[in-house]
Amino acid sequence: MSELSINPGIEIRDSERELQRFRGRLGLLGIFALILFGILFLRFFYLQVIQHGHYSTLAEANRISVLPISPHRGIIVDRNGIELAHNYSAYTLEITPSKVADLNDTIDELATIIDITPRDRRRFRKLMEESKRFESLPIRTRLSDEEISRFAAHRYRFPGVEAKARLFRQYPQGEMFSHVVGHIGRINQREVEQLETEGRLANYRGSDYIGKTGLEQSYEKYLHGTTGIEEVEVDSGGRAVRVLSRTPPVSGNNLVLNLDAKLQEIAYNAFGDRRGALVAIDPNTGGVLAFVSKPGFDPNLFVDGIDPVSWKELNGSIDKPLLNRAAAGTYPPGSTFKPFMALAALFYNKRQPQQVISDPGYFMFGGHRFRDGRPVPLGAVDMHRSIVVSSDVYYYTLANELGIDPIARFMEKFGFGSRTGIDIIGEAAGVLPSTEWKMRRFKQKWYAGETISIGIGQGYNSYTPLQLASAMATLANDGVMYRPHIVNYVEDIRTREKTPIEPKPLRNLELKPEHLKIVRDAMVGVNKDGTGARAFAGAPYVSGGKTGTAQVIAIKQGEKYVESRVAERHRDHAWFIAFAPADKPTIALAVIAENSGFGARAAAPVARQVIDYYLLGKVPNQPAPSEDN
Amino acid sequence: MHPALRRIGHFFTRHIDGVLLTAVLLLMVTGLLTLFSASNGNLVRTSGQLLNMMVALAVMWVFANVPPHVLQRMALPLFGLGVALLVGVALFGEIVNGARRWLDIGITRIQPSELMRIALPMALAWYFNRNEATLRLRNFLVAALMLAIPAALILRQPDLGTALLISASGAYLIFLAGLPWRIIIALGVAVACSMPFLWSAMHDYQRQRVMTLIDPTADPLGSGYHTIQSTIAVGSGGILGKGWMNGTQTHLDFIPERTTDFIFAVYAEEFGLIGNLVLLAMLLFVIARAMMITANAPTLFTRLLAGSITMTFCTYAFVNMGMVSGILPVVGVPLPLISYGGTSLVSICISFGILMSINTHKKLVQT
């Protein structure tokens, strides 16, 4: 009121009341303004005092980016230090698809300064389909220095394209070790999930690759190493402004194998152009000396993603190069089963070694005539001779006398029909037939007549070369069975500390030494004057062996009918198992040569070459055995 | 002091309100400091803004020396020109960023909605002043129409933010002119009821802004990004702030438009709650001073114009800081006197010049 009286001279046409009403309303607006600012103050108090911690964390998370530094992957060497998998540094040209306007244009442009093959394009397209858009993907790997400098000069033309120095995995021995060393490849979604459930995903930030097969897969934990961390301050565009802290990566450990690269090479070449597999084991430790599956494939193709054409070629090939025959191929063991049958007879006390069986060339059972293939009947056969000359009738009758389930129980101890536990993944179990197995598999009872051919390793019997080699090693090592292992020790690259993969005795079969002696002597007889004699003629050491022939009934389903190969693929598989030296074995092996007929002819010479090299260091100079019809 | 000098001094200061000028200068210095940090120490940009301020202060001086009765005479022609230009925009305007806001008048491009910010309150104040003796409900209807025409034209451009703020400046004025309470209450109810219809009439981007306010995290890299990042900046500033030139959100480029509409995020991050209180106090001081000028304005025209100017300033400040701190949708409103940009500075200073003119021409009117 007093304020009004200050301005008495103002001419107000309306009454003083009008002015008062105006001032009243202005006061209300003043209060309104105070309320608005009060709201702001409360909001600021809430954000800056109550929620300050939360927003500080968010601001820090904005600011700090944790960049992974991938570790170097451990290398893989054979027992003599020969590199089977190593890394080399090279430049790659990488495109980040999300930063490129038109991918095809960019690649066409690039092709004008750097050689880009149709294969590179196909592979890139495949990688694109499998990855997220913001990842950078290689269009070309292993650029030469000249190419790099050419790209550097034209770099401004290619936003979203970068030349990066990277470590590449390489398998210098190529296809020879493809199934045992395996290969790495780009991490896929399934593997991401797997790593996540195992809680190892954090360590793979920054890793593009993971072991896919073979040792690369099974020893992934050792080979990968620990990812380092670099804390950098970044701006909103993700560009690093400065480094705040750095924890260096720890390189992966190296694998030193029991494998002997030279032995592997000799074995691989000994097959000539045949398909097949060989596993050689040190019976005293279970260490795997050679592990061959032929044909192999070039694992280097897979490292940066295989292009679709090469993949189709490998995957569709009738030779099945991608199949690991040694560990995942299953075959009837044929006559290589007989030494184990003989041991079973002794174990169950069903037959005395000197007990003579008359072999008329056939065995009649239930009105069916089980035949021995040879033209002249053997006549009187004891246990020793039954192995040396490989009598069928002896084992027909034996199988009949033992019965299927006792056979299965005995063979199970040797590891037949179950995975050996070797240190690579993808092993097949095979089939050790029994009444229970047949009921489970076919919902049918076992017929006594089915037992007969089991005795000579045919029928439902189906085992991997690895199982046979492991059984052979067990027999050679007096019934003490070791888990086969390819890796000898894991070596820490910095401390040189060695962590051995312990030779682990799986079990002692508790076989009587006199029983073992009878069977091993018979196997020595095989190589001296039996079915293996020709292959081992003139060997300066004493060895034991056993030939075998696995019948191939028909071409398996899913294979294409190719006339020129049909006849060949109908032929039997040739087996040979062996150990040497006979008195104190240091090597035991199993060889299968597919569709090669009788074991003595195709498989035993491979075994001879391998043992010659292993015991004598002798490198074969004659060409590999060629096919003779 | 020499009499001649004194006369010159008097010439320059007689229509200047020292209190208001001090507050304005303080805010401008705050703005320059913040801008220097927001632009990562860009001297060109900061000195450019300093030049803008000089120009704006000169314009303020000019307007402070224009007697209110001249403004009163100019009110209607200016309003007519403004409406004509807005119609021109609707018919021939240039589309920039999906909105038709600019008009090419040959020499340069102009944004007629800027003119309307001052022309509309002037015209409404002129209208009420003319009908002061016989104020009826009919007059309020006419005033509402005067408000609705430019508001609708601006809304059509589309520019929801400016349309709302211009409507607000008109609404404050009509309220101060004595709009009966029963009508105010009826209007409030009507607005509340028409909300759903308003929603359906909105453009997609406008709806999105409203939705973003309700849940900014729904689209963190799209329309929610501004709000999320500016809220983080404010919150992480804490009580004392991160210190001048030390805001990480600011200097690592996380705050978009950080020299213009979002400059308050920079200020709040670096100066914290204490700084915010100082800024709120300075702004409130300006508002209080302007309220005093309003309360003592000599005529209805000057009272209404000053009241509208005061409340519009308050609303701009509130809307900008509310937007930056995440309680209001993102509308393109600068923080008065702080944000970078000449247009906004000049129009604010024009309104302060008018306030000063109203305050200093009273005695001249009386005599």
Interface residues (C-beta under 8 A of the other chain):
Chain A: E3 N7 G9 I10 R13 D14 E18 R21 F22 R23 R25 L26 L29 G30 F32 A33 L34 L36 F37 I39 L40 F41 R43 F44 F45 L47 Q48 V49 Q51 H52 H54 Y55 S56 L58 A59 E60 N62 R63 E233 V234 D235 S236 G237 V241
Chain B: E132 A133 Y172 F175 L176 G178 Q229 T231 I232 A233 V234 G235 S236 G237 G238 I239 T248 Q249 L252 D253 F254 A268 G272 L273 N276 L277 L280 L283 L284 I287 A288 M291 T294 A295 N296 P298 L300 R303 G307 T310 M311 C314 T315 F318 M321 G322 S325 G326 I327 Q366
